[in-house]
């Protein structure tokens, strides 16, 4: 197994371990984060019904420019705004197998500054 395959395998194991313990409900949905090489996405998911309540992505957005840190901060503030319009105040944070630093931390802190509690 090469190095990249091993990293992906380890990340998938972390994702499965995290998802086995956390779950989103209607009152407290799961805020999941996905970060690619160029874009950032965040979703509020109700796992009991399997529906996405709100979603934000930087793909095709003219206002989300700059580095990935800037894009993550933008996505955090936007998901907090969409959660407020959907009357959601508390969420469960899903890092998606990533460490809580850098872009994930920037998104989380901007979502907290926007009014989300987690």
N, C-alpha and C positions, 0 to 999 in steps of 0.2 A: 504494500500500500504506500503510495507516494505521500509526500508531506501535505499537499493540498487536500487530498482525499481524507487523510487522517484528521485534519482540522475540521473539515466538513462533517465527518462522522462524529467527532467529539461535540461539535455544536448541536447536531441533531439529538445527541444523547442529553445534553443540557436542556434543550427545548422540551423534550419529552418528560424529563424530571420536573421541570418547572410547571408544565401544563397538567401534570398529575396532581399537583397540590393546589393550584389556583384555578378559579373558574369565575366567569362573569355572570351576573344575574341582572334582572331588569332594574333593580334598585341600585346595584353597584356593578356596572359592566366592566369588562376587561379592556384596558388601554394597551394595545399591542403596537410595537414599533418595528418597522422594517427599514433598514438603511442599505442602499445599494452603493455602487461606486460613484454615482452622480446624483441620486435623488433620495428623498426621505419620505416615508409614508407612516401615518398613524391612523388607527381605527379604534372605535369603541364598539365592542362586540358583546352581545347578550348570548351566552353559551347555552342557556336553557332553551331558547327558541332557535338558535343558530342564525340570528340576524345581525347585520351591521347597523348600528344606530347612527353613527356619524363617521365620516372618513375625510382625511386630508392627505394630499400628496403634492409634491413640488413638481411633478411632471406637467409640463406645459404652462406653468404659472409664470407670469411676467413679474410679479412682485417678489417672488422668492429667487433672489439672485445672490451671488457671492459664493463663499466657501460652504462646505457641508455643515459647519458649525452654525453659520448664519441661516442656512436652510432648516436645520433642526430647530433652532430657536423660533423661526417663523412658523413651522409646523406645530410646535407646542402651543403658541399663542392662538393659532387658528383652531386647533382641536378644542381648546378651552372655550373659545367663542361658540363653536358649534354645540358643545356640551351644554353651555348655558342656555342656548336657544331650545335645546331638547330637554331642559330642566333636569340635568344630571349634575350633581355636585361631587359625589364620591365615586372613585373608580379603583380597580385593582390593576396595578402596573405590571405589564409583561414585557420584560427586556428582550425577549425572543432569543435567549441564549447568549446574549452579549454582556460584557461587563458594564457596571454602572460608572462610567467615566466618559469624558469626551462628548461625543455627539448625543449619546443616550442621556447623559446627565444634563446637557443643554436643553434638550427637548422636555425632560421631566421638570426642570426648574422653571422653564417658561410656562409650562402647563399649570404648575402650582401658582405662579405669579398671576395667571389668568383666572384663578379661582377654583381649580380642581383640587380635591383633597385625596391624597393617597399616601 
